[in-house]
């Protein structure tokens, strides 16, 4: 019997040597490729500034050396001809380490996407960053809880009873803090969907104001009159929200009331005159002007135009200029503005001077 045929732990030296050579070669190759990929991705990220390159670099960097080592040993064990029990034990170990490695990769991906979301939505909003940070911790907790359950299941631990116990406990806790959890998830929804951010002027039902703070439980608005409005996040998302800050342009509609005595020839020219006035303003797009209705107290003209900015002060400046120009136009052409007039008629018995009412003495 030669040296290579000597048996150690139920395997020959030749088998052990082959297995170790394969494991060492696999480990060296994988470690080399890992280092090579990291250098290439780092060079590519510095040259092209691609966000996805940063993600790939972080994922490769988080590939643990222990995972590479176990994978290499598993490759080498194929040349040992291990018994079923030994092979099963090695497969379980490799699977556990693979699950842990996936957990590290998912953690890196969560950090990357949350950081990108914060950066994309960063408008001087530290509260949004804090909310996204809370979301990141929740997602990491879910990932590692799933990893733990998978690891225990592969180690032969029955997790069904544990899951059932956690489910009952979760229901009890959920019922106790359902309002808080509702506001918390509403806060996460606001951070992700971003229907508004700090600085936006919004209207919620009959309340309106500028967003000052978006917290985990409530959102605070500063109203036009100065007081602070505090609305829970769950109530906020269940309401209709009007975000005036995101208006691309503002639609303006106003009515002119002229007197019934205005001649028809003049009425025909009023829309054209008003159009010239509106089109003479800056940042304004005229849409229409029509003799709309014959009302109870006058003749009604409706005028519609668009202001090419959402600035409310600019809108009021334009409307003021249009109103003044219309009044000058009416004064120049002798057009009277209609105003509501109430006529009260008093009827009664008329008695002659020869027959005064009862109780009165004729002088």
C-alpha positions in Angstrom: 0.0 0.0 0.0 1.4 3.3 -1.0 1.5 6.5 1.0 -1.4 8.0 -1.0 -3.6 5.1 -0.1 -3.1 5.5 3.6 -6.6 5.9 5.2 -7.2 8.8 7.6 -10.7 9.3 9.0 -12.2 6.8 6.6 -10.6 8.5 3.5 -7.3 8.1 1.8 -4.6 10.8 1.7 -5.2 11.0 -2.0 -8.9 11.9 -1.4 -8.0 14.4 1.3 -5.3 16.0 -0.9 -7.7 16.3 -3.8 -10.5 17.7 -1.7 -8.1 20.3 0.0 -6.6 21.3 -3.4 -10.1 21.8 -4.9 -11.2 23.8 -1.8 -8.1 25.9 -1.8 -8.3 26.5 -5.5 -12.0 27.5 -5.3 -11.4 29.8 -2.4 -8.4 31.5 -4.1 -10.4 31.9 -7.4 -13.5 33.3 -5.7 -11.5 35.7 -3.5 -9.5 36.8 -6.6 -12.6 37.4 -8.6 -14.2 39.3 -5.7 -11.2 41.6 -5.4 -11.1 42.1 -9.2 -14.8 42.9 -9.4 -14.5 45.4 -6.5 -11.6 47.2 -8.3 -13.5 47.3 -11.6 -16.7 48.6 -10.0 -14.7 51.2 -8.0 -13.1 52.5 -11.2 -16.4 52.5 -13.1 -18.1 54.4 -10.3 -15.4 57.1 -10.2 -15.6 57.5 -14.0 -19.3 57.3 -14.8 -21.0 58.2 -11.5 -23.7 55.5 -11.8 -25.8 54.9 -8.8 -26.3 51.2 -9.7 -22.5 50.8 -9.7 -22.5 51.9 -6.0 -25.1 49.3 -5.2 -23.2 46.5 -6.9 -20.0 47.5 -5.2 -21.7 47.4 -1.8 -23.2 44.0 -2.5 -19.9 42.5 -3.6 -18.1 44.1 -0.6 -20.7 42.6 1.8 -20.0 39.1 0.4 -18.4 37.6 3.5 -15.1 35.7 3.4 -16.7 33.0 5.6 -19.4 32.4 2.9 -16.7 32.0 0.3 -14.8 29.6 2.6 -17.8 27.4 3.2 -18.7 27.3 -0.5 -15.1 26.2 -1.2 -15.2 23.5 1.4 -18.5 22.3 0.0 -16.9 22.1 -3.5 -13.9 20.2 -2.0 -16.2 17.7 -0.1 -17.5 16.4 -3.4 -14.2 14.6 -3.9 -14.3 12.9 -0.5 -17.4 10.8 -1.1 -18.9 11.7 2.3 -21.5 9.6 3.9 -25.1 10.7 3.8 -25.1 12.0 7.4 -21.9 13.9 6.9 -23.0 15.3 3.6 -26.4 16.4 5.1 -24.6 18.2 7.9 -22.4 20.1 5.5 -25.3 21.0 3.3 -27.2 22.4 6.3 -24.2 24.5 7.3 -23.8 25.9 3.8 -27.5 26.6 3.6 -27.4 28.5 6.9 -24.5 30.6 5.8 -26.2 31.3 2.5 -29.3 32.5 4.2 -27.1 34.8 6.4 -25.4 36.1 3.3 -28.7 36.9 1.7 -29.6 38.8 4.9 -26.5 40.9 4.5 -27.2 41.6 0.9 -30.8 42.6 1.6 -29.6 44.9 4.4 -27.2 46.7 1.9 -30.0 47.0 -0.6 -32.3 48.5 2.0 -29.7 51.1 3.1 -29.0 52.0 -0.6 -32.7 52.5 -1.6 -33.6 54.4 1.6 -30.6 56.7 1.1 -31.6 57.3 -2.5 -35.1 58.1 -1.4 -34.0 60.5 1.2 -31.6 62.2 -1.3 -34.3 62.4 -4.0 -36.9 63.9 -1.6 -34.5 66.1 0.4 -36.0 69.6 0.3 -34.7 70.8 3.6 -36.9 68.3 5.4 -35.1 66.6 8.3 -38.3 65.0 9.4 -38.7 63.1 6.2 -35.1 61.7 6.6 -36.0 60.7 10.2 -39.1 58.9 9.0 -37.2 57.1 6.2 -34.7 56.1 8.9 -37.4 54.5 10.9 -38.7 52.7 7.8 -35.2 51.4 7.2 -35.0 49.9 10.7 -38.4 48.3 10.3 -37.4 46.7 7.0 -34.1 45.5 8.5 -36.0 44.0 11.5 -38.4 42.1 9.1 -35.4 40.8 7.0 -33.5 39.5 10.0 -36.6 38.0 11.6 -37.2 36.0 8.4 -33.5 35.0 8.3 -33.6 33.8 11.9 -36.7 31.7 11.3 -35.1 30.1 8.2 -31.9 29.4 10.1 -33.8 27.8 13.0 -35.9 25.7 10.6 -32.7 24.4 8.8 -31.2 23.5 12.2 -34.2 21.3 12.9 -36.0 23.6 15.3 -39.8 23.7 14.9 -40.8 27.3 14.2 -44.6 26.7 13.8 -45.2 27.0 17.5 -43.0 30.0 17.8 -44.8 31.7 14.9 -48.2 30.9 16.4 -47.1 32.4 19.8 -45.7 35.5 18.1 -48.9 35.8 16.1 -51.1 35.8 19.3 -48.8 38.2 21.0 -48.7 40.5 17.9 -52.5 40.6 17.8 -52.7 41.6 21.4 -50.1 44.3 21.0 -51.7 45.5 17.8 -55.1 45.9 19.4 -53.5 47.9 22.3 -51.6 50.3 20.0 -53.6 50.2 16.8 -54.1 54.0 16.7 -50.3 54.6 17.2 -49.5 52.0 14.6 -52.0 53.5 12.2 -50.4 56.9 12.5 -46.9 55.3 12.2 -47.8 53.5 8.9 -49.5 56.7 7.7 -46.2 58.6 8.4 -44.3 56.0 6.4 -46.8 56.3 3.6 -46.3 60.1 3.6 -42.6 59.6 3.5 -42.8 57.2 0.6 -45.6 58.7 -1.5 -44.8 62.3 -0.6 -48.2 64.0 -1.3 -46.6 67.0 0.4 -43.4 68.0 2.0 -42.3 70.7 4.5 -43.0 74.2 3.0 -46.1 73.1 0.9 -49.3 75.0 1.3 -52.1 72.4 1.6 -55.8 72.4 2.3 -57.4 69.5 4.3 -61.2 69.6 4.5 -61.9 73.1 5.9 -58.4 73.6 7.3 -55.4 75.0 5.3 -51.9 76.1 6.1 -48.2 75.6 5.4 -46.6 72.3 6.4 -44.1 72.8 9.2 -43.4 69.3 10.5 -44.2 65.7 9.6 -43.8 63.4 12.6 -44.3 59.8 13.3 -47.8 60.5 14.7 -49.0 63.9 13.5 -48.4 66.6 10.9 -48.3 70.3 11.9 -49.6 73.1 9.8 -49.2 76.9 10.2 -52.5 78.5 9.2 -52.8 81.8 7.4 -54.1 83.4 10.6 -51.0 82.3 12.5 -52.2 79.4 14.8 -50.7 75.9 14.5 -52.9 73.1 13.3 -52.0 69.5 14.5 -53.6 66.7 12.5 -52.9 63.0 13.0 -51.3 61.3 10.0 -54.1 58.7 9.7 -56.8 61.4 9.5 -54.7 63.3 7.1 -54.4 60.5 4.6 -58.1 59.6 4.8 -59.0 63.2 3.8 -58.9 65.0 0.5 -55.7 67.0 0.3 -55.2 70.0 -2.0 -51.6 70.9 -2.5 -51.4 74.5 -3.8 -47.6 74.6 -3.8 -47.5 72.1 -6.8 -49.8 74.1 -9.0 -48.3 74.6 -12.5 -50.6 77.5 -13.2 -53.6 79.1 -11.6 -57.1 79.4 -13.2 -59.0 82.6 -12.6 -62.7 83.1 -13.1 -64.6 86.3 -12.4 -68.0 87.8 -13.3 -68.9 91.3 -14.5 -72.5 92.5 -13.8 -73.7 95.4 -16.0 -77.0 97.2 -15.9 -80.1 96.3 -17.9 -80.0 99.7 -19.6 -76.8 98.8 -21.5 -77.5 98.8 -25.2 -77.1 95.5 -27.1 -74.4 97.0 -29.4 -72.3 97.7 -26.3 -72.9 94.3 -24.8 -71.5 92.7 -28.0 -68.3 94.6 -27.7 -67.6 94.0 -23.9 -66.0 90.5 -24.4 -63.6 91.8 -26.9 -62.7 94.8 -24.7 -62.1 92.5 -21.7 -60.0 90.2 -23.8 -57.7 93.1 -24.7 -57.4 94.0 -21.1 -56.5 90.5 -19.9 -54.1 89.8 -22.7 -52.3 93.0 -21.9 -51.1 91.5 -18.5 -47.9 89.6 -18.2 -47.8 85.8 -17.5 -51.5 85.5 -18.5 -53.2 83.3 -21.0 -56.7 84.4 -22.0 -59.3 81.6 -22.4 -62.8 83.2 -22.9 -65.2 85.9 -22.1 -69.0 85.5 -22.6 -72.3 87.1 -21.9 -73.4 84.3 -19.7 -76.8 85.0 -18.2 -79.5 87.5 -17.6 -79.8 87.7 -13.9 -82.3 89.2 -11.5 -80.2 92.3 -10.9 -78.2 92.7 -14.1 -76.5 91.1 -17.1 -73.7 88.7 -16.2 -70.4 88.2 -18.2 -68.1 85.4 -17.2 -64.3 85.8 -17.9 -61.7 83.0 -17.6 -57.9 83.3 -17.9 -54.9 81.3 -16.7 -52.0 82.8 -14.8 -48.7 81.0 -15.8 -47.5 80.8 -12.2 -48.9 79.5 -8.9 -47.8 82.6 -6.9 -51.0 83.9 -5.1 -49.6 87.4 -4.7 -49.0 87.6 -8.5 -52.5 86.4 -9.1 -54.0 89.1 -6.9 -51.8 91.8 -8.6 -53.1 90.7 -12.0 -56.7 90.5 -10.9 -56.4 94.0 -9.4 -55.0 95.4 -12.6 -57.8 93.8 -14.6 -60.5 95.1 -12.3 -59.2 98.7 -12.5 -58.9 98.5 -16.2 -62.5 97.2 -16.5 -63.8 100.0 -14.3 -62.0 102.6 -16.5 -63.4 101.0 -19.6 -67.0 101.1 -18.2 -66.5 104.7 -17.2 -65.2 105.6 -20.6 -68.2 104.0 -22.4 -70.8 105.0 -19.9 -71.5 101.4 -18.8 -73.1 101.1 -15.4 -72.3 98.3 -13.0 -75.4 96.5 -11.8 -76.1 96.3 -8.1 -78.8 94.4 -6.2 -81.8 96.7 -5.6 -84.7 95.8 -3.5 -88.0 97.7 -4.0 -90.5 97.7 -1.2 -94.1 98.6 -2.0 -96.4 99.6 0.8 -100.1 99.5 0.0 -102.9 100.7 2.3 -106.2 102.4 2.5 -106.2 106.0 1.2 -108.6 108.3 3.1 -109.7 111.8 2.1 -109.1 114.8 4.1 -112.8 115.2 4.7 -113.0 111.8 6.4 -110.0 111.5 8.9 -109.4 108.2 10.5 -111.2 107.3 13.7 -109.8 108.8 16.8 -108.3 111.9 14.9 -109.9 115.3 15.2 -110.0 117.4 12.0 -108.4 120.7 12.7 
